[in-house]
Amino acid sequence: MANLSEPRDSSSPPSNLGIGLYLILGLVASLGPISIDTYLPALPEIASSLDASDGMTQMSVTAFLFGLVLGPVVFGPISDAMGRRRLVLGSLVVYSLVSLSIATVGSVEMLISLRLAQAACGGTAIAIARSMFRDLLSGDALARAMSILTVIILGAPIIAPFLGALLLLAWGWRAIFVALGIVGGLIFIAVWYRLPETLPPEDRRPLDLGTAVRGYVTITRSRIAVAYAIAGGAAAAILFAFLAASPFIYISYYGLDERWFGVLFGIGIVGAWIAQIVNIRYVMRIGYRRIVLVGAFCMAALSTVLWWVTRTDLWGLAGVVSMSVVVLSMIHLVTPGTQAGVLDEFPHDLAGSASGFSTFARFTLGAAGSAMVGLFNDGTPEAYGVVVLVSAVVALAAVALAYPSKTTQPA
């Protein structure tokens, strides 16, 4: 197993780390989206099987999103003290056992509780995967690595729903969680044999509550880190608003056939992939700070057009779809740089805490974007356009606050 404990200089291209490392960390970080996308088609059957209301069954989705936030915040500082590899392995073991346990539940309350635990493990895995890249890289190379990681993760929203639907039709909803348990076990084997420790013992922090709290206080005192975290969270708010609003707008408001919804959703994924490829190709030449600034400006400008389209019904469904796709592409151009911007402000022994802080901001503001769409929904797409525009302006303001700047590392 290769020794990757030594941090790399920012000038080193991330391809030096090897495609195997990217694939393994990509699989680890994909656990979150795989876990939610595979079981969404099964929600009606789960409600019927457990004799629960649709509202209670959907609470398992809310619990999962909360777990994605809780896990990184708690276990990020622990990874700064214990190292990354052992915590990833432990998370995968618990994830697999919890997934298999969900397949045996007899009540919706137990389903909600176990989904919270499952998400905490998945969220921890996502945060630690990013912090492991920070152990090895910095600067523009780190931003490029975040883009490569995202390209791998973006495969989950395409594959997972089809896999979930196939398992649902063949063996029922419980088979979905058996499959997730098996997937967790297979990733555990890959991590055990192929993933090295990236945080050497001499770079670790003490394992105590006071040190963890002081770490978060240090992070919140960094104007640049907080600004990039807010920018990434505001971009996530646009994405979550789209996820919440698009079924209603496409199907209910414009009368789109449900079979075409997946096709239009897939176009958005293609746009996100193109944005990541652009980032991977040019970030070492242009710099992630400039890419984030330009991307945030374009996102705000395009969001203004999207708001006008939703307000005036200009171009109808084609207008909403086309503008949503380009705005979502800008999100994925901005997000890797904001993640790198948070992590890059701190030394390796705070990477886990910084990753947890970034994840907390992303999902908290993202959930707020989704909630605002529902709260201000007036039966037209305009509420979606307003939420997207406000979020884009917040993201641009936060990026402007962080740029220009000189990367610093707190003592």
N, C-alpha and C positions, 0 to 999 in steps of 0.2 A: 504494500500500500504506500503510495507516494507521500512524501512529507510535504504538506502544504501549510505547515504552521507559520512559516515566516510571512509577514505581510508583504504584499507586492507594491512596488512603486506605481503611481498613477499613470505612468507612461507605458506600462506593460499592457499589451492588448489582452483582454480577457480570454481570448482563444488559447492562451498559454495554459490555462487551467485544465483544458481537456474537455471534450464533448461529454465524456462520461459524468463528470462532476455536474455539468449543467443539466443533464437528463435526470440524474438522481435527485438533485435539489428541486428541479422542476416537478417531478412526481410528488415529492414531499409537499411542495407548496400548492399542488393541485388538489390535495385532499379536501380542502374547504369547498371549492366550487363543485367538485365531483359529488361530495356528500349531500349537497343541497339540490343540484340539478337532476340527479338520478331519481330522487323520490318525489319530485313535484308532480309528475303525472299520476302518482299513486294516491294523492291526497283524498280524492273522493272515496276510493275503495278502503283506505285506512279508516276514514270516518265511519263508514258502514260496518267494517269489521269490528271496530272497537265500540260501536254504538255511541258515537260521540257526535256533537254538532260540528258543522263546518268551521265555525269560529274557533272552537276549542282545538280542532285539528290544525288549523292554521297557526295557532299559538306555538306549535312546534317549530314553525319557520322563524317566528320572532325569537324564541328561545335559542335557536341555532345562531342567529345573527348576534345575539347578546353574548353567546359563548365565544364567538370569533373575536370579540373585543376583550372579554375577560381573560382568556388564556394568555395572549401576548403580554398584557399588562402585569399579570402575576408572574409568569414564568420567564419573561424577558430578563429581568434582573437576576433570576436564579441561574440562567445560562451564562451570565457574566461572571458568576462565581464558580459554577460547577463545570463549565465548558459546554460546548454545543452538542457534541456527538451523543453523549449519554442521555441528554434530555430529549433529543430527537428519537432515540431508540425507545426510551420510556414512554414518550407520547404515542408512538406507533403501537406499542403493546397495549396500552390502555384503549387507544382508538379501536383496535381490532376486537378486543374483548367487549367493549361497550356496543360496537356495531352488532356483534353476534347476540348480545343480550337484548337489543332492540327487536330482533327477529322473534323474540319469545314473549313480548309484553302482552298483557291482557287488558290494559287500561290506557286511556289517553294521557292521564296524569303521569304515568310511568314513562310513556313515550316522550313527553315534554322534558322530563327530568334527564333522561338518558341522552336526548338530543343536545341538551345544554352541555353535558359532559363530553359528548362526541365533538361538538364544535370547539370546545376549549382546547382539545387535543389538536384539532385541525388548525385552529388559529395560531396555536403555539408553533406548530410545524412551519407555517407560512412565515412568521416573524423570525424564527431561528434561521430559516433558509436565507433570508435577506441579510441577517447579521453575519452569517458565515461568509458571504461575499464581502462584507465590510472588513472582516478579519484579513482577507486576502488582497483587497483592492481599495483604491480611493479615487476621488476625483472623477474625471470623465470615464475612466475605465470601469468604475463602479456603476455609473449611470448606464453604460453599454451593457454591463452584466445584468442590470435590472430589466433592460429591454429584452435581452435573450431569454431571461427567466419568464417574462410575461408572454413571449411568443409561445413558449411551451404550455403555460397555464391556459392560454386562450383556446387550446384544443379541448379543454373540459366542457365548456358550454355547448360544443358541437356534438361530442361523442356521448356525454353523460345522459341527456334526455332520451336518445335513441336506445341506449343500453337499459335505462330504467324502464322504458315502455316495453322493450323486449322481455325483460325479466318479469314484468307485471303480467303480461299476456300469457307467458309460459308457465309460471309457477306462483304467481301472486306477489303481493307487496312485501311479504317477509323475505322473499328470496333476494330482494334488493339489498337488504342489510346484511344478509349472509355474504353476498358478493362484495360489499364494502369491507366486511371483516377480512375476507380473503385478500382483497387488494391491499389492505393495510399490512397484512402478513407478508405479502410478496415485496412490498416496499421496505419492510423491516429487514428482510434478507439482503436486499440490494444495499441498504445503508450499512448493515453489519459487515459486509465483505468489501464494499467499495468506497465508503465515505470516511475520510480521515477526520481527526480532530483539527479544528482550525484556530482554536484559542489556547495557546500553551499555558501551563500552570503559572508561570511567572507574570503573565499579563492579566490574571484574574483578580476580581475584587472579593472582599470578605463576604460571607453569606450571613447577613443579618438584616433585620428590618430597617434599622437606621441607615445602613449603607444604601439600601434600595431606595429609600425615601430621598436621601441626599442626592442620589443619582438623578431622580426625576426632577428635583428642584434645580439641579444644574442644567438639565435640558430645557426646562421652562424659562430659565434666565437667558437663554440664547435667542436673541431676536431672529436670527437667520433660521434656526431650526424650527421655531414656532411658526414663522412666516411660511416656510415650505410645507410644514405639516398642515396648516390651514389651507394653503393652496391645493394640496393633494386631497384634503377632505372636501373642499368645495367642488373640485372636479368629480369626486366620487358622488357628490350630491346630484350632479347632472346625470350621471349614469344610473343612480338609483331612481331618480325621477322618471327617467326613460323606461326603466324596467316596470315601474308601477303604472305609468300612464299608457304605454304603447298598446297593451291588449285592448284597453277601453277605446282609445283613439282609432286604432286600425280596424278593430272588429265591430265594436258597438256603434261608434260615431260614423265611420265611413262605410260600414257594411262589408268589410273585407272578408272573404272566405277564410275560415280558420286554417285550412290547409296551406294557404299562402303566407300566413303569419310567420311560420318558421323560416320560409325563404327570405322574407324581408329582414327578419332578425339575423339571419346568416350573413346578409349583405353588410350589416353593421360589424360583424366579426371580421369580415374581409378587410373593411376599412381600418379596423384596429390593427390588424396584422401589417398592413401597408405602412401605417404610422410607426410601428415598432421597427420595421425594416429600415425606414428612413433614419430613425434614431440610431440604430446599430451601425449604419453605414457612415453617418456624418458626425456623430457626437465626438469622436476623437479629434476631428478636424475643427469643428466649430466650438465645442465646449457645451456641457449640459446646461449651464446657466443661461447662455444665449438662446439655446433651443427652447428652454422652459419659458423664457420671456417672450420670444416670438410666438410660441405655441399658445400661450395664455392670451396674448393680444388677438391672435386670429380666432381663438375660441370665443372671446368676448364679442368680436365683430360678427362672427357667424351666428352667435346666439341672439344678437339683436335682430338679424334677419329671420331667424327661427321664430322669435317672439312675434314679429310683424306678420309672418305667415300664419301663425296660430290665431292671431287677433283678427285678421282680415279674411282668412280662408283662401289666401292667394295660392293658386295652383292645386288646391284641394289636398287629397291624400298624397299625391306625388310631391307636393311642396314640403309637407311634414316629414315624409320619409327621407327625401334627399337631404334636407337641411339637418335632420337628426343624425344621419350617417356621417356627414362631414364634421359636425360638432363632436360626435363620439370619437371620431378619428383624432381630433385635436386633444381630447382627453388623454388618449393613449400616447400622444406625443409628449404631453406634459408630465404625466404621472411618474415614469421612471426617473426623470430628473428631480422631481420633488422628493421622492424616496431617497435618492442618493444625496440630495441636499441636506436632509435631516441627519442621515447616518454619517455624512462626511464631516460634520462639525465636531465630532467627538472621537476620542481614542477608542481602541478596540475593546477595552474593558467596559465601555458603556454602549457597545453596539446593540446588545440584546435589549437594554432599556430603551434606547433610541428607536429601535424597530418596534417595540411595544407601544411607545408613545405615538409613532407615526400611524400604526394600525388603529389605535384608539381614535385618533382624529379622523382617519379615513372613514371608519364605519359609523362613528357618531354623527358626523356631518352628513354622511351618505344616508343614514336612516332619517335624519331631519329633512333631507330633500324629498325622500319618498313620502314622509308624513305630510309635508306641505302640499304636495300634489293632491292628496286625498282631502286635506282640510279645506282647501280653497277651490275644490272642483265645483264648477258651475254647470256641468253638462256639456261644456265645449273644451277644445284643446288649449284654450288660452292660459289656464292655470299652469299647465305644463310649460308653456312658453315663458311665463313670468318667472317660475322657479329656476328654469335653466338660465335665463338672463341674469337674475340676481346672483346666482351661484357663480357664473362666469365672471361677473364684475368683482365679486369677492376674491376669486382666485387671482385675477389680474392685479388687484390691489396688494394682495399678499406677496405675489412674486415681485412686484415693484419694490416692496419694502425690503425684500431679501437681496435685491440686486441694485447696483453692483456691490460686491462685498469681497472680502478676503477671508478665505477659510481659516478658522481658528480652532484650536483645541484647548478647552478649559484645563486648568491645572487640576 
